[in-house]
Amino acid sequence: MTMLHVDLCVIGAGSGGLSTAAVAVQMGASVALVEAGKMGGDCLNYGCVPSKSLLAAARRAQDMREAEQFGLSAMEVSVDFSKVMAHVHGVIQTLSANDSVERFTKLGVQVIQKPGTFKDSRTLLAGDTIIKARRFVIATGSSPAIPPIPGLEKVPFYTNETIFDVIKKPEHLIVIGGGPIGCELAQAFLLLGARVTLLEAFNILPRDEEDLVGVLREELIKNGLTLHERVKITQVNQREGQIDIVFEKEGQQQIVTGSDLLVATGRQANIQGLNLEAAGVRYSKKGIDVNASLRTSNKYIYAIGDVVGPYQFTHMANYHAGIVIKNILFRWPAKVNYYAVPWVTYTGPELAHVGLSSREALKQFPDARVLTWDFTENDRAQAEHRTRGKIKVVTTARGKILGVSLLGPHAGELLLPWILAVQDKKHIRTMTDVIVPYPTLSEISKRVAGEFYTSLLFSNRIRKLVRFLRIFG
């Protein structure tokens, strides 16, 4: 056995773990990084990167089909699915250099590619290495949660960790789960020519604004999606190479038959095998319990990212990394602040959000105002024939920005100034006072902000004031 003494031991080489290790070692700390699987974690290998790469290919295919609206000859798209997946894995390969063992070793991190398990409150065993660290950071991420559907364990199915290994286009893909992963992948396979049916126990994308989700729902159905919401799946069977899904909807039993099945029903924290009991770390089914400083019940151990939640996003793992670096290296009592957490569903159109929803805002502030503006009123969107969607802003009666939702082209990119506005508790005047270049999609932010003042500026009171001031020449 090899004994290793370090300042910091990071368990998990996903986005949060890599950020923590890289920053800590470059600031002078001695760092060990323990990872049993692939460097880069879920985001690089199974999540954000491959799914967005697949969606990029799908959108190019759709652009070709819709070329006629620009005076070009539309054409039937021929999809070589193996080459599409080669594109996806090519992007992963390109980006993997940033997360590689070689890069982190050169930075000075001691990388141990073995599973880690705690022996006691200050000791971790990884392979034949015993690691003693001043502080530990658990960043083991999450993995697909598989629902207890009768018969599911007897049929072959994909999750986001295996779907990108497909090299042949599914004839009919059935997707169970209407969250961001399910909706994104359903649309991607649709636009690449597969038949897709999506089953959801409740409504798709339940955390987002209902009216914006309604518009996106219409777009998905227009793309060809067969959508069944508020269903209860009672049985899964395999028959002659096909998969039957039996479900109840509105009291009626129905069956859908497909060639392939994707299960996208949420995530679960990766805590198995860590032996957290030996380390004195409390946890539940939701993940590891932490305080606002991301410290666990063991004062020497912190946890970040998906393994603690409550927001399982790559950008939240990176945010968490900054919090623990401040606490561990500088004794700075930094705490998490979830007031302005953004998220984006990368469908076409994209759906983005930050802050309070209109429902949440109206519960806290009964006199809150809801402002909207459609992309149909945006000249750039018209020029590009991408007018599906709108922006929705919630403010207090006095104009403090509480939350924003966007459905439309590049919604994720357009969200940034609103994230700053919500985070800094800015007034809606912040958006009306800026000069926005024309023609850009970002004009929609200034136009919706102007709606806050419309009733005042065009009121009888202002008309009377203007007429009165005329007497002075």
N, C-alpha and C positions, 0 to 999 in steps of 0.2 A: 504494500500500500504506500502511496505517496501522500505526504502531508503538505498542504498548501495554506499559507497565511496571507490574506489580502484585506484591504480596507473594505472592499465591496464585492459581494457575489450576487450576480444577476442570474435568475433562473428563467430562461425563456428568451429566444432570439427573434421575437416578432418586433413590430415597430416600436413599442414602448421599451422593451428590453434593450434593443439595439441603441436607441436614443440615449438611454440611461448610461449604458456601458461606454459609448463613444464620448459623451460629454465628460463623464467622470474621469476616464483615463487621460483625456487631454487637459484636464484641470489638475492633474498630478496625483490622482488616487491610483492605487494598485487594484486591478479589477479582474475577476474571473467571470466568465460567461458560460453558463451550462445550458446546452440545448441537445435534446435527443433526436429531434426531427430536422426539418429543413431550415436553414438560415433564411430569415425574412418572414417566417411565420405565415399566418393565414393570408394576410393582405397581399403579399407578393405572390404566393404560390397558388392560393385557392380563392381569393376574394376580390379585393378592389382592382388589382392590376389585370387579371385575366378576364373578369367580367366586363370591365370598361373596354378592354381590347376587343372582346367579342361584340359588344354593342357598337363600337366604332365600325367594324366590318358590316354589321347589320344596317347601320344608318347609310353607309355608302351604297348598299344594295337598294335601299328605299329611295335614295336620291336619284338613282338611275331610273327607277320605275316612274318617278314623278317629274322627269325632265321636261315633259311636254308643256307644263305650265310656264316654262321659260322660253318656249319656242323651239325647243330641241326635240329630237326624235326619241321618244321613250322606247325602252327596249326591255324584253324579258331577260331577267338576270339569270345567268348560269352560275350556280354556286358549287365550287369544288370544296366540299366541307373539310377535307383533309388539309387543304392549303389554308383555309380559314383558321383552323386550329394550329397550323404551323406558324401563322402570323401571331396568334395568341402566345404561343410558347416562345417565339422569338423575342417578344416584348419582355416576357419574364426573364429570359436569358440575359438580355441587355441590362436590365435593372438589377439583376442578381449580383453583379460585381460590387455594387455599393453595400451589399449585405453579406458579402462572402467572408469565410473564415480567414482567407488571406489578408483581406483589408483590415479586419479587426486585429489580427495578429500583428500586422505592421504598426497599428496604432499603439500596441503594447498590451492589448487585452489577452489574457490566457483563456483560450477557448477550449472547452471540454465537451466533446460531442457524445455525451452519455446522459441517461435520465438521472435526475437528481432526487434524492430522498433524504429528509431530515432524520438525523440520529438523536439530536437533542436540540435545545433552544439556541445553540450557537454553532452547530456542526451540520454540514451537509455532506452526504456521500454521493459521488458521481463516478460510476465505474470503479476503478481502483484508486480514486483520488479522494482523500478526506480534506474537506475545505473548512477552514476556520476563518470567519470573516467578522469584521467590526460591525458591519450591517449587511443585511440581505434584502434583495428586492425580488418579489415573486411577480413575474410577468409572463405567465404560462398561457394566457389567452383563453379562447373558447373553441368549441367544436360543435358540429351540428347536433341539435337535440332531436332524437327520433321519437315520435309519438307512439303510444301503445295501441296501435290499430291492429285488430285481429287479422292475422295472415300476412302482415307486412314483413315479418322476419323470414318468411318462406319464399319471397319473390326477390328478384334482383332489382335494386333501385340505386339511383345516383343521389349524392348530396353535392354541395358546392365544392367538396374536396375531391370529387371524382368526375364530375360532369365535364371538366375540361380535358379529360383523356379521351372523350368521344372523337372518333375520326370519321364516322359515317353519320350523315344527317338522319335524325330520328324520323320515322314515318309519321308517328303521332306521339308527341310527348305530353304526358300528363304531369302537371305540377301540383303538388299538395303544399299549400301555403301561399298567402297573398301579401306577405310583407315585402320590403324592398328587394330582397334577393329573389323571391319568387316572381315578382312583377318584372324586374329587369331581365332575368333569364328567359321568362316566358316571351317577352317582346323580342328579345334577341333571336331566339329560335324561330319565332313567327316570321320576322323580316328576312331570315335566311332560308325561308321556304318550307319549314316544317309545319305540320298541323299541331296546334297546341290547345289543350284544355286545362284550365286552372280551377282548383277546388279550394275554397276558403271557409273555415268554420264560422267566421264572423263577416266583416266587410274588409275589403282590401285596404291596406295602408291606414289602419285605424287611428294612428297618432297624428295624422295630418288633417287639414281643413276639409270638411265634408264636401263643400261645393267645388273645391279644386280637385279633389279626388274624383268627384263625379265627372268632371271634364276629362280627366285622364282615363277613367273607366270607358267613356265613350270612344276615346281614341284607340284604346287597346282592342275594343270590340270591332272598331272600324278596320284595324289591322288584320282582323280575322280570328281573334281570340274567342274561344268558347269559355264563358265565365259562369261559374256556379258559386254564389256566395251564400253564407248562412246555411251550410250543409253539415251533416254529421256522417262521417265515413264509418260504415259498420263492418266492412270486410274487404280484404284484398286477396285476389286469387290469380294464379297463373294458369293459362289454358292455351295449349298449342302455340307456345311462343308469344302469346299475347297476355297482357295484364288487364284484369277486370277490377274496377273499383266500384263497389256497391255503396251507395250513399242515400241518405234521406234528405229531402228538401220539401219544405212546406207540407210535411206529412205524407209525401209520396216517395216510394222507393225508386231509385233510378240506378242505371249501370252505365259506366263509360269504359270503353275498351281502347287500350293504346299499346303501342309497341315498346315504349320506354317510360320510366317513372322517375321523377325528380322530387325528392322530399326536401322542402325548404320551410320548416316549421319552427324556426328560431334557433337559439344558441344556448349552450350550457358551459359553465365555467370548467376549465381544465384543472382539477385539483386532485385527480386520482393519482396515487403513487407517491405523492409528496410527503405522506406521513405527517400531516399537520398536527396531529395529536401530540406526537413526540416533541414538536417545536412549541407547543402551547399556543397554537394559532386557532382562533375560533372561526368557524365557517358554517354555511347553510347550503341549501340547494341552490340559492341564488349566487353563491360565490363566497369569497373571503370577506369577513367583516373588517372594516377599516374605519378610522375616524376621519375628521376633515383634513388631517395632514397625511392621510393614506397610510398611517401606521396601524399595524395589526394589534391584537391583544398581547403579542410579544413585542416589547419596545425596541428590539433590535431588528425586527423584520417589517418591511413595508410591502404593499401589494398594489399593482397598477394595472390599468387597461381592462380588457374584457373579464378578467378573473374576479374583478370587484364590481364591474358595472358602475352606475346604472345605465350608462350609455356605451354601447359596444361599437365604437367607431375608432378607426385608426387615428384620427386627429385627437380623440380624447386620450388615447394611450400616450401619444406624444405630449399632450398637455400634462398628463399625470407625471411623465418623466421629469418635466421641469419642476414640478412641485416637490418630488422626492429628492432631486438634486439639491435644491435649496435647503431642505431639512437636513439631509445627511452630511453634505460637505460644508455648509456654511452655518448650520444651526439656526437658520432663518425660519421662523415659525410660519411657513407658507401653508395656506389652506385652499382646498378646492372651492371654486365658485361656479355653480352650474346655472347662473342667471342667464347667460347668453350662449347656450350650447346650440350650434347649428347642425343640421343634417340635410342631406340631399339624396333623393332617389333618382338615379340616372336613366330614367326612361325617356322616351321622346313623346311629348315634351318633358323636361326635367321638372321635378317638384322639390322645392327647397324651403327650409323653415328655420327661424331663430326666435327665441323668446316665447312669450305667451301666445296661445291660440286665442281666437276671438271668444270661444266659449270660456276658457280660463280667465281671460281678461274681464269679461262681463260679470263673472262671478265675484271677482275682487273689486271691480270698479263698475257699478251699475250704469254710470253715465259715460262709460268709455265710448270712443268713436271708432267706427270701422270704415276705412277708406279703401276704395278699389279703383283700378284702372286697367282697361283691357289692352292686350297687345294689338288688337285690331286698330287701335288709335296711335300706334307707333309706326312712323314712316319706314324705319329700317326693317321692321318685321314685315311690313307690307311689301317692300322691295324684294325680300327673300321668300315671300309666301310662307312665312312661319308665324302666323298670327294666333295660333291656338294657345289660350291661356290668359292669365291676368296676375296682377300683384294685389295683395291684400295686406293693409297696414292697420294695426290696432294702436290707438293712443289713449291717454287719459283725456278728460274733457279740456284740460289746459294744454294738451299737445305733447306730453312726454311720450316717447315711443316705447311701447310695451312688447310688441311682437310683429313679425313680418312673415308672410308666406308668399311664395312665388311659384307659379306654374307657367312655364314657357321656355323658349330657346335660351340656353346658357343660364338657366336660373341659378345654378350653383355659383357661377362667376358673378352674377349680378347681386348676390346676397352679401358680399363682403362689406360694403359701406353700411348696410343695415345691421350687420353683426357689431360693428364698432359703435353704431348709434344706440343699440340696445344695451351693449356692455357699459357704455359711458353715460347711459340714461339721458341721451340727448333729446332736445326738443325737435319737433317736426320742422321747425324753421331751418334747422341744419341742412335739410335737403332742398328747401325752396331757395336758399340764398346762394347755392353754388351755380357756377356756369358749366353746363353740360355740353360737350361737343355734339354737333348735329351732322348727319343722322346716326345715332347710336341707339342700341337697345336700352342703354342705361338712362335715356331720357324718361323712361317709364317711372323711374324713382322720383324724379322732380315733379312729374305730372301728377302722380298720386299724392305727393306731399301738398301740392297746390290745392287739392280738393279740400284740405282742412280749412282753407280760408275762402272758398268759393261762396258759401252762403253769406259771409260777411262782406266781401268785396263787391258783390253784385246785388246788395240789399238796397231797399228804399232809403235807408239811413245814409249810405254812401252816395247814392244819387243826389240826395238833398244837399249833402256836403259839397259835392262837385258843383252843383248849380249855385250854391252860395258863394263859393270861392271865385266864380266867374266875375262877380261884381268888382273884384279888385284888379281887373284887367287881364 
